[in-house]
Amino acid sequence: MADLRLVPCGDRALLCYLGEELDEATSRRVHSLADALRGTHPAIVEVTPGFHALLVEYDPVRIRLEQLTAMVREAGVRASAAAPAGREVEIPVLYGGEQGPDLGAIAAHAGLSPDEVAALHAGGAYRVYCLGFSPGFPYLGGLDPRIAAPRLDSPRVHVPAGSVGIGGRLTGIYPNEAPGGWRLIGRTPVRLFDPLRDPPTLLQPGDRVRFVPIDEEEFAALAAEQRAEPAGPPAFAPGRTGLRILRPGWQTTLQDLGRRGYTAYGVPVAGAVDQQSLMIGNWLLGNRARTAALEITLTGPEVEFTGPAAFALTGAPIPAELIPADGGAPRPVPGWTSVLAGPGDRLRLGTVTAGCRAYLCVAGGFDLPPVLGSLSEDLFGHVGPLGRPLQAGDWLPIGLPLHPPADLAGRRLPADAIPAFEGEAVIRLIPGPQADQFPAASLARLFAEAFRVGPQADRQGIRLVGPEIRPEGPAEMLSEPIPPGALQVVPSGQPILLLSNRQTLGGYPKIATAVFTDLWRAAQLKEGDRVTFREADVAEGHAIAWQERRRLGQIRRFLEGRGAAPQRPADEMRVHRLPTAPDHGGNLTPGGAGAPASVAQGDRNGPVRPGVRVYRITLDGIEFLCEVEEVPLHGER
């Protein structure tokens, strides 16, 4: 692919441009390269195709950018521009009337009758360029130019699921109810997105679509076949340890580190906005880093434990008290500390005193079926075990902890490792793929002046209020995949810093991309907080990634060390270093077979005791002798 252009986008994403126009040939090249890259290296964590560009997200600690760039170019040589044509899928549509309220307006705009517009639309063959905006939303190319129409000046707040619309030169289908500005000409009863399917979308990039007109009777019959009720929260199981939600707080959701491998279907990664607080909370309890917890925004819930459990509160400081089941006096709950709760105990949380989000982690995590590989709730795509925030009356079963809860009590993060929540943040920015479209004055203002967090801030991103930053050209562009931490500028001239629940595609220029680990700091900003930016480059971003990985590794080792079983007395296990270093194999050999004769006879440290085996271990060229006592399992003699 001679026209392949690679642009680093932040410290862990690479944008691959394969053209500049919206056309089928470019789309084929994008999908061909995406197929060639998937599964080629474990450090490539996500491959997201757009119209003319492909986003490759990677772990900079596991692969160098130079190595990734070479890999992408090599894949571009292997990939064929003649990508498979994909399947042909027929979509039934009821045109006009209540289901297509804008059909008449498009007909008037085109100088045609509504029936002619419907016939032209149904007569086309459309290619799925990409999926995005919301999970499963297909951007379909091949629209007859006679019925192309601009989007609505004022988007609708609610567009029904299945609505078929026209936006400029494209047509598309809303898989779920969502706000939207496309002009609606009809509706299909077919479900385009089902998170319990694999893959979750009816349509996939590269497929061909044909629309088939149907009448109201056919629509009703097909809709009845498609109807499905959500599973809902699990029912309370007597005797089972779990959390009963007595009061949900303002917005409390289940979150882990997000779902991977589905952005090509328009499904956001989602997950905890402040990943650092989630991971440390889990390590306090002996959980894996990605174990799901409750993400609490501003105002906390009140919950009841239906069995013994260990828990920890991390993230933004929040007043908390544990109310004993026997009616005793409430006990204050410190943050960043493992605490025990008994059956019937209630945990009551107040409002955060600084920052924005707190995390309630429990030993064993929550025992719920994952959706697309994750327990994270994507509130915008309605993807997750519940598909919504927690409500009063919900009950969440807790899984089996890896350590007895009593052994976890009192684990505490050292004070100097607890992050500060100060109502302001300095975010390091790496120039974005459209930085050259902004005048020097705009770039200077971005780094010289302060911004405030506006009222429009959520898990998708935070809209900043401050000096206007405008590109020299159009304020909108052909939509392309969005990297984590993108700072995009909307037509008003105000930037939006995108967070973990960002949509997969966007059509605003990205002036910069935040260093990934700085997003944890941005996650704790709320309305009125102050933000300043500092310029960085990709090399600095990678150095920060290594530094943060080492720091978090030290925290994990410290917490796991405190929770380890007591060490056996030194005289029960002895390690001896030998003067020879015959190999680097890391071999483990029973001492009786391969050890020196003096050791095999036990004369190095006295007689070998019954039930003790001597092993010779070679690690990094150094040979050790280890005595290992055999301890019978419970019930054995």
C-alpha positions in Angstrom: 0.0 0.0 0.0 2.1 2.8 -1.3 -0.3 5.5 -0.1 -0.2 4.3 3.6 0.4 7.2 5.9 1.1 6.6 9.6 0.5 9.2 12.3 1.3 8.6 16.0 -1.7 9.7 18.1 -0.8 10.0 21.7 1.5 7.5 23.5 -0.4 4.3 22.7 -2.2 4.7 19.3 -1.3 4.9 15.7 -3.6 6.2 13.0 -3.1 4.6 9.6 -4.5 6.7 6.7 -5.2 4.9 3.5 -6.8 7.7 1.5 -8.5 11.1 1.9 -11.9 10.4 0.3 -15.0 8.5 1.1 -15.0 5.8 -1.5 -15.2 2.0 -1.8 -11.7 1.4 -2.9 -10.3 3.1 0.2 -12.8 1.3 2.4 -11.5 -2.1 1.0 -7.9 -1.2 1.8 -8.9 -0.2 5.4 -10.6 -3.5 6.0 -7.9 -5.5 4.4 -5.2 -3.9 6.6 -7.4 -4.4 9.7 -7.7 -8.2 8.9 -3.9 -8.4 8.3 -3.1 -6.8 11.7 -5.6 -8.5 14.1 -3.9 -11.1 16.3 -0.4 -10.5 14.9 1.2 -9.3 18.3 -0.1 -9.4 21.9 0.8 -5.7 22.3 -1.8 -4.7 19.7 -4.9 -4.3 22.0 -7.4 -2.9 19.5 -7.8 -2.4 15.7 -10.6 0.0 14.8 -11.5 0.7 11.1 -13.1 3.9 9.9 -14.0 5.3 6.5 -10.4 6.0 5.3 -8.3 5.4 8.4 -7.5 2.6 10.8 -6.6 3.1 14.5 -4.2 0.7 16.1 -4.0 0.8 19.9 -1.0 -0.7 21.5 0.8 -1.2 24.8 4.1 0.9 24.6 5.7 -1.2 27.4 5.4 -4.4 25.3 6.3 -3.0 21.8 8.3 0.0 20.5 6.7 2.4 18.1 9.4 1.7 15.5 8.6 -2.0 15.7 4.9 -1.4 15.4 5.3 0.9 12.5 7.4 -1.7 10.6 4.8 -4.3 11.4 2.0 -2.2 10.0 3.9 -1.4 6.8 4.7 -5.1 6.4 1.0 -5.9 6.9 0.2 -3.3 4.3 2.4 -5.0 1.8 0.7 -8.4 2.5 -2.8 -7.0 2.6 -4.7 -7.0 -0.7 -6.6 -4.0 -1.9 -9.2 -6.4 -3.2 -10.7 -7.2 0.2 -13.5 -9.8 0.3 -16.8 -8.2 -0.7 -18.6 -9.4 2.4 -22.0 -10.9 2.8 -25.2 -9.5 1.2 -27.8 -8.8 3.9 -31.4 -7.8 3.2 -33.0 -5.3 5.7 -36.8 -5.0 5.6 -38.0 -1.3 5.9 -41.4 0.3 6.4 -41.0 3.6 4.6 -42.7 6.9 5.5 -45.6 7.7 7.9 -44.9 7.6 11.6 -41.8 5.5 11.1 -40.3 7.9 8.5 -41.2 11.4 9.5 -38.6 13.1 7.3 -39.5 11.3 4.0 -41.6 14.2 2.8 -39.0 16.8 3.6 -36.3 14.8 1.6 -38.7 14.4 -1.3 -39.3 18.2 -1.4 -35.6 18.8 -1.2 -35.0 16.5 -4.1 -37.9 17.6 -6.2 -39.4 14.0 -6.1 -42.4 12.3 -4.6 -42.1 10.4 -1.3 -42.7 7.1 -3.2 -39.9 7.9 -5.6 -37.5 8.6 -2.8 -38.4 5.3 -1.1 -37.9 3.5 -4.4 -34.5 5.1 -5.0 -33.4 4.2 -1.5 -34.6 0.6 -1.8 -33.0 0.2 -5.2 -29.5 0.9 -4.1 -26.7 -1.5 -3.0 -24.8 -0.2 0.0 -21.4 -1.1 1.5 -20.9 -1.0 5.2 -18.0 1.4 5.5 -17.7 1.1 9.2 -19.6 0.8 12.5 -19.6 3.6 15.1 -21.4 6.5 16.7 -23.2 3.9 18.8 -22.8 0.1 19.0 -23.7 -1.4 15.7 -24.6 1.8 13.9 -23.7 1.1 10.2 -22.4 3.9 8.0 -23.6 2.8 4.5 -22.1 4.2 1.3 -23.7 4.0 -2.1 -26.6 6.4 -1.6 -28.1 7.8 -4.8 -26.9 11.5 -4.9 -30.4 12.7 -5.8 -31.7 11.9 -2.3 -28.7 13.0 -0.3 -29.8 15.5 2.3 -28.2 17.6 5.1 -28.6 16.6 8.7 -31.2 18.3 10.9 -30.2 21.7 12.3 -31.4 20.5 15.8 -30.9 16.8 16.5 -33.8 14.8 18.0 -33.4 13.8 21.6 -34.9 10.3 21.0 -34.6 8.4 17.8 -36.4 5.0 17.9 -34.3 1.8 17.5 -34.4 0.6 13.9 -34.9 4.0 12.4 -33.4 4.3 8.9 -32.0 7.7 8.1 -30.0 9.8 5.6 -27.1 12.1 6.6 -25.4 13.8 3.8 -24.1 11.2 1.3 -24.6 8.3 3.7 -27.5 6.3 4.9 -27.6 4.4 8.2 -29.7 2.5 10.8 -30.0 3.3 14.5 -29.6 0.0 16.3 -30.8 1.4 19.7 -32.8 4.3 20.8 -30.4 7.3 20.8 -30.3 11.0 20.1 -29.5 11.8 16.4 -29.6 14.3 13.7 -30.1 12.2 10.6 -33.3 12.6 8.6 -35.5 9.6 9.1 -37.2 8.0 6.1 -38.3 4.6 7.6 -37.8 1.9 10.2 -36.8 -1.7 10.3 -38.1 -4.2 12.9 -34.8 -6.2 12.7 -32.4 -6.0 15.7 -29.1 -4.9 14.4 -27.2 -5.1 17.8 -27.5 -7.8 20.4 -24.7 -7.9 23.0 -25.5 -11.6 23.7 -24.7 -12.5 20.1 -21.2 -13.2 18.9 -20.4 -11.1 16.9 -22.9 -8.7 18.5 -23.9 -6.9 15.3 -26.0 -8.1 12.4 -23.9 -6.1 10.0 -20.1 -6.1 9.8 -17.7 -3.8 8.0 -17.4 -4.8 4.3 -21.0 -6.3 4.1 -23.4 -5.4 1.4 -26.9 -4.2 2.3 -30.1 -4.1 0.3 -33.3 -2.6 1.7 -36.6 -4.4 1.1 -39.9 -2.4 1.4 -42.5 -3.9 3.6 -46.0 -2.9 4.8 -47.3 -2.3 8.3 -48.6 -5.8 8.7 -45.2 -7.3 7.8 -43.5 -4.8 10.1 -45.7 -5.8 13.1 -45.2 -9.6 12.5 -41.4 -9.2 12.2 -41.2 -6.9 15.2 -43.0 -9.5 17.4 -40.4 -12.1 16.4 -37.5 -9.8 17.3 -38.8 -8.7 20.7 -36.6 -9.7 23.6 -36.7 -8.8 27.3 -33.5 -7.9 29.1 -32.3 -10.4 31.7 -32.3 -7.8 34.5 -30.4 -8.1 37.8 -30.1 -11.4 39.6 -32.6 -12.4 42.2 -31.4 -12.5 45.9 -30.2 -16.0 46.9 -30.6 -16.6 50.6 -27.4 -17.4 52.4 -25.3 -16.1 49.5 -22.9 -13.2 50.1 -23.6 -10.2 48.1 -24.5 -6.4 48.1 -28.0 -5.2 48.3 -28.5 -1.7 47.1 -30.6 0.3 49.6 -29.9 3.7 48.0 -28.1 4.0 44.7 -26.5 7.4 44.9 -26.4 9.8 42.0 -24.8 7.5 39.4 -23.3 4.2 40.6 -22.3 1.7 38.0 -20.4 -1.6 37.6 -17.0 -1.1 36.0 -13.8 -3.1 35.4 -11.0 -2.2 33.0 -13.3 -2.3 30.0 -14.1 -4.6 27.1 -11.5 -5.2 24.3 -11.9 -6.4 20.8 -15.2 -4.9 19.9 -14.5 -1.3 18.8 -14.7 -2.4 15.2 -18.4 -3.1 15.9 -18.9 0.4 17.4 -18.7 -0.8 21.0 -16.7 1.5 23.3 -14.0 0.1 25.6 -15.8 1.8 28.6 -14.5 0.6 32.0 -13.4 2.6 35.0 -12.5 6.2 34.2 -9.9 6.3 37.0 -8.2 2.9 36.3 -5.5 3.5 38.9 -8.0 3.7 41.8 -9.8 0.5 40.5 -6.5 -1.5 40.2 -5.2 -0.5 43.6 -8.5 -1.2 45.3 -8.4 -4.7 43.8 -4.8 -5.3 44.9 -5.8 -4.3 48.4 -8.2 -7.2 48.4 -6.1 -9.8 46.6 -8.2 -9.5 43.4 -6.9 -9.3 39.8 -6.4 -5.8 38.6 -9.4 -5.9 36.2 -11.9 -7.2 38.7 -15.2 -5.2 38.6 -16.1 -2.7 41.3 -18.7 -0.1 41.8 -17.8 3.3 40.3 -19.4 6.1 42.4 -19.9 9.5 40.9 -20.1 12.5 43.4 -22.8 11.0 45.7 -22.4 7.5 47.1 -24.9 4.7 47.7 -26.0 2.9 50.8 -25.5 -0.9 50.6 -26.1 -3.9 52.8 -23.8 -6.9 52.9 -25.7 -10.2 52.9 -22.7 -12.2 54.0 -19.2 -11.7 55.4 -17.0 -9.8 53.0 -13.8 -7.6 52.8 -14.1 -4.3 50.9 -12.1 -1.2 50.2 -12.9 2.4 49.1 -10.5 4.1 46.8 -10.5 7.1 44.4 -12.0 10.4 45.5 -12.2 10.8 49.3 -15.8 10.2 50.5 -17.3 10.1 54.0 -18.3 6.5 54.8 -19.5 4.6 57.9 -20.1 0.9 58.5 -23.3 0.3 60.5 -23.2 -3.0 62.4 -26.2 -5.4 61.9 -26.6 -5.7 65.7 -27.4 -2.0 66.0 -24.0 -0.9 67.4 -22.5 2.5 66.9 -21.4 3.2 63.3 -17.7 3.0 62.6 -15.9 5.4 60.2 -14.4 3.6 57.2 -11.0 4.9 56.0 -10.1 5.1 52.4 -7.5 2.9 50.7 -7.8 0.3 53.4 -9.2 -3.2 53.5 -12.2 -3.4 55.9 -14.3 -6.4 57.0 -18.1 -6.4 57.0 -20.4 -9.0 58.5 -23.9 -10.3 57.4 -26.4 -7.5 57.7 -23.9 -4.7 58.1 -24.6 -1.6 56.1 -22.1 0.7 54.4 -23.4 4.3 54.1 -21.5 6.7 51.8 -21.9 10.5 51.6 -20.7 13.0 48.9 -17.1 13.1 47.8 -15.2 15.9 49.5 -12.7 16.3 46.6 -12.4 14.8 43.2 -15.3 13.2 41.3 -15.3 9.4 41.5 -14.8 6.8 44.2 -14.6 3.0 43.9 -16.1 0.3 46.1 -14.1 -2.9 45.6 -15.0 -6.2 47.2 -12.8 -9.3 47.7 -13.9 -11.8 45.1 -15.5 -9.2 42.8 -19.0 -9.5 41.6 -20.3 -12.9 40.3 -22.2 -11.8 37.2 -22.1 -13.0 33.6 -19.8 -10.8 31.5 -21.3 -9.1 28.5 -18.8 -9.1 25.5 -16.1 -10.1 27.9 -16.6 -7.4 30.6 -18.8 -6.4 33.5 -18.5 -2.7 32.5 -21.7 -0.7 32.0 -21.7 1.4 28.9 -24.6 3.7 29.7 -24.6 5.3 26.2 -24.7 2.0 24.2 -26.8 0.2 26.9 -24.2 -2.6 27.1 -23.5 -4.4 30.3 -24.9 -6.9 32.8 -27.7 -4.4 33.8 -27.6 -1.9 30.9 -28.1 0.9 33.4 -26.9 2.4 36.7 -27.7 0.6 39.9 -31.1 1.1 41.4 -32.6 0.6 44.9 -33.4 -3.1 45.3 -30.7 -4.5 43.1 -28.7 -7.3 44.6 -25.2 -8.2 43.3 -23.7 -11.6 44.3 -20.1 -11.5 45.4 -17.6 -14.1 44.0 -15.3 -16.3 46.0 -12.3 -14.3 47.3 -8.8 -15.6 46.6 -7.8 -15.0 50.3 -9.9 -15.5 53.5 -11.4 -12.1 54.3 -9.9 -12.1 57.8 -6.4 -12.2 56.2 -7.1 -9.1 54.2 -8.2 -6.9 57.1 -6.0 -3.9 57.7 -4.2 -3.8 54.4 -3.5 -0.2 53.7 -1.9 1.8 51.0 1.0 4.0 52.3 0.0 7.7 52.6 2.7 8.8 50.2 1.2 6.5 47.5 -2.3 7.9 47.7 -3.0 10.3 44.8 -4.0 13.9 45.6 -7.4 15.3 44.6 -6.9 19.1 44.4 -9.6 20.4 42.1 -7.1 21.0 39.3 -4.9 19.0 36.9 -2.0 19.5 34.6 -2.5 17.3 31.6 0.4 16.5 29.2 -0.6 16.6 25.6 1.0 15.1 22.5 0.2 16.9 19.2 -2.8 15.3 17.5 -3.3 14.2 13.9 -5.0 17.5 13.0 -2.7 19.8 15.0 -1.3 21.3 11.7 -4.8 22.5 10.9 -4.7 25.0 13.8 -2.9 28.4 13.6 0.1 29.0 15.8 -2.0 31.4 17.9 -4.5 28.7 18.8 -1.8 26.3 19.8 -0.2 28.9 22.0 -3.4 29.7 23.8 -4.0 25.9 24.4 -0.8 25.7 26.4 -0.6 29.2 27.9 -4.1 29.7 29.3 -6.2 27.8 31.8 -9.6 26.1 31.2 -12.4 25.2 33.4 -14.5 22.0 33.4 -18.0 22.9 32.1 -21.4 21.5 33.2 -21.2 18.9 30.3 -18.9 16.3 31.8 -19.5 12.6 32.0 -17.9 9.2 31.4 -17.5 10.0 27.7 -15.6 13.2 28.2 -15.4 16.6 29.7 -16.2 19.8 27.8 -13.8 22.6 28.7 -14.6 26.3 28.9 -11.8 28.7 28.1 -10.1 30.5 25.3 -11.5 29.7 21.8 -9.4 27.4 19.7 -10.4 27.2 16.1 -8.9 25.5 13.1 -8.0 27.4 10.0 -10.3 25.2 7.9 -13.7 23.5 8.4 -14.6 22.6 12.0 -15.8 19.2 10.9 -14.1 16.4 8.9 -14.6 12.9 7.7 -15.2 10.8 10.8 -12.3 8.6 11.9 -11.5 6.4 14.9 -10.9 8.2 18.2 -7.8 7.3 20.2 -7.9 7.3 24.1 -7.5 10.8 25.5 -8.2 12.7 22.3 -8.7 16.4 22.7 -11.2 17.3 19.9 -12.4 20.8 19.1 -16.1 21.4 18.3 -17.4 24.2 16.1 -17.8 26.5 19.1 -14.1 26.5 19.5 -14.2 24.7 22.9 -12.2 21.5 23.4 -13.5 18.2 24.7 -11.2 15.8 26.5 -12.5 12.3 25.7 -12.4 9.6 28.5 -12.8 5.8 28.7 -16.4 5.7 27.5 -15.7 7.7 24.3 -17.5 6.7 21.1 -15.4 4.8 18.6 -15.7 7.3 15.7 -15.8 11.1 15.6 -15.8 13.9 13.0 -14.2 16.8 14.9 -10.5 17.7 14.5 -8.2 16.3 17.2 -5.7 19.0 18.1 -3.9 16.8 20.7 -4.0 13.6 22.6 -3.5 13.3 26.4 -0.8 11.1 27.8 -2.8 8.0 28.7 -2.0 7.9 32.5 -2.9 11.5 32.8 -6.5 10.5 32.0 -6.7 9.0 35.5 -6.2 12.6 36.9 -8.7 14.0 34.4 -11.2 11.4 35.6 -11.4 13.1 38.9 -12.3 16.5 37.6 -15.8 18.0 38.1 -17.6 21.1 37.0 -15.6 24.2 37.9 -12.2 22.5 38.3 -9.2 24.0 36.6 -7.2 22.4 33.8 -3.9 23.4 32.3 -2.0 21.7 29.5 1.7 21.0 29.0 3.2 20.0 25.7 4.9 16.6 25.4 6.0 14.2 22.7 5.6 10.5 22.0 9.0 9.6 23.5 8.1 11.4 26.7 4.7 9.6 26.8 6.4 6.2 26.4 8.9 7.1 29.2 5.9 8.0 31.4 4.2 4.7 30.6 7.3 2.8 31.7 7.6 4.9 34.9 3.9 4.4 35.8 4.1 0.6 35.1 7.0 0.3 37.5 5.3 2.5 40.1 2.1 0.4 40.0 4.2 -2.8 40.1 5.9 -1.6 43.3 2.5 -0.9 44.8 1.2 -4.3 43.9 4.2 -6.1 45.2 4.0 -4.1 48.5 0.3 -5.0 49.0 0.7 -8.6 48.0 3.7 -8.9 50.4 1.7 -7.6 53.3 -1.1 -10.1 52.5 1.2 -13.2 52.1 1.1 -16.1 54.4 3.6 -15.9 57.4 7.1 -17.1 56.4 8.1 -20.5 57.7 11.0 -20.5 60.2 14.4 -20.2 58.6 15.6 -23.6 59.9 12.7 -25.3 58.1 13.8 -24.1 54.6 17.3 -23.4 53.7 18.7 -22.2 50.4 22.4 -22.7 49.6 24.3 -21.1 46.8 26.9 -23.4 45.0 30.1 -22.1 43.6 29.4 -23.4 40.1 27.0 -22.1 37.4 26.8 -24.6 34.6 23.9 -23.3 32.6 21.1 -20.6 32.3 18.3 -23.0 31.9 16.4 -22.3 35.1 16.3 -26.1 35.7 14.7 -27.7 38.7 16.3 -31.1 39.5 15.8 -33.4 42.5 19.0 -33.2 44.6 19.3 -37.0 44.8 19.7 -37.3 41.0 21.8 -34.4 40.0 23.3 -32.8 43.1 26.9 -33.4 44.1 27.5 -36.6 46.1 28.1 -34.8 49.4 24.7 -33.1 49.0 22.9 -36.2 48.0 24.2 -37.9 51.1 23.1 -35.0 53.2 26.5 -34.2 54.6 26.4 -30.5 53.6 23.9 -29.5 56.3 23.7 -32.6 58.3 21.5 -35.6 57.6 18.5 -35.1 55.2 15.4 -35.2 57.4 12.5 -37.5 56.6 9.8 -35.7 54.5 12.4 -33.3 53.1 13.5 -33.2 49.5 16.6 -31.4 48.2 16.4 -29.6 44.8 19.1 -28.0 42.8 17.8 -24.9 41.0 19.6 -22.9 38.3 18.4 -19.3 37.8 20.2 -16.8 35.7 23.4 -18.8 35.8 23.4 -19.2 39.6 22.9 -22.6 41.1 21.0 -23.0 44.4 20.1 -25.9 46.6 16.7 -25.8 48.2 15.3 -28.1 50.9 11.5 -28.4 50.6 9.5 -30.0 53.3 6.5 -32.1 52.2 3.4 -31.1 54.2 0.5 -33.6 54.0 -2.8 -32.2 52.8 -5.7 -32.0 55.1 -7.1 -35.5 55.8 -3.9 -37.3 54.5 -1.6 -39.3 56.7 
